[in-house]
Amino acid sequence: MMKSNSYFTIIMVICLIYSISRWTNTCFKLWLKFGIPPIAILPLES
């Protein structure tokens, strides 16, 4: 049981990293498309 549980955890971590990398890639493309540098966004969020 412990073996399948750790396997499931590894799958979850891989999915999480994949979704985060896709999300950041999409944001980066949007920033390039609209010509907004990422640094200009940071003060607006805080």
C-alpha positions as CSV (number, residue, x, y, z in Angstrom):
1,M,0.0,0.0,0.0
2,M,2.8,2.4,0.8
3,K,4.4,1.8,-2.6
4,S,1.3,2.8,-4.6
5,N,0.8,5.8,-2.3
6,S,4.2,7.2,-3.0
7,Y,3.8,6.5,-6.7
8,F,0.5,8.6,-6.6
9,T,2.4,11.4,-4.8
10,I,5.0,11.4,-7.5
11,I,2.3,11.6,-10.2
12,M,0.7,14.6,-8.4
13,V,4.0,16.5,-8.1
14,I,4.7,15.9,-11.9
15,C,1.2,17.2,-12.8
16,L,1.6,20.2,-10.5
17,I,5.0,21.1,-12.0
18,Y,3.6,20.6,-15.5
19,S,0.6,22.9,-14.9
20,I,2.7,25.6,-13.3
21,S,5.2,25.6,-16.2
22,R,2.3,25.8,-18.6
23,W,0.7,28.7,-16.7
24,T,4.0,30.7,-16.5
25,N,4.6,30.0,-20.2
26,T,1.1,31.3,-21.1
27,C,1.7,34.5,-19.0
28,F,5.0,35.1,-20.6
29,K,3.5,34.9,-24.0
30,L,0.8,37.3,-23.0
31,W,3.4,39.7,-21.7
32,L,5.3,39.6,-25.0
33,K,2.1,40.0,-27.0
34,F,0.9,43.1,-25.1
35,G,4.5,44.4,-24.6
36,I,4.1,44.6,-20.8
37,P,7.4,43.8,-19.0
38,P,6.8,41.4,-16.0
39,I,8.5,43.9,-13.6
40,A,5.7,46.4,-14.3
41,I,3.1,43.9,-13.1
42,L,4.7,43.2,-9.7
43,P,3.9,46.6,-8.1
44,L,0.3,46.4,-9.2
45,E,-0.2,43.1,-7.4
46,S,1.3,44.1,-4.0
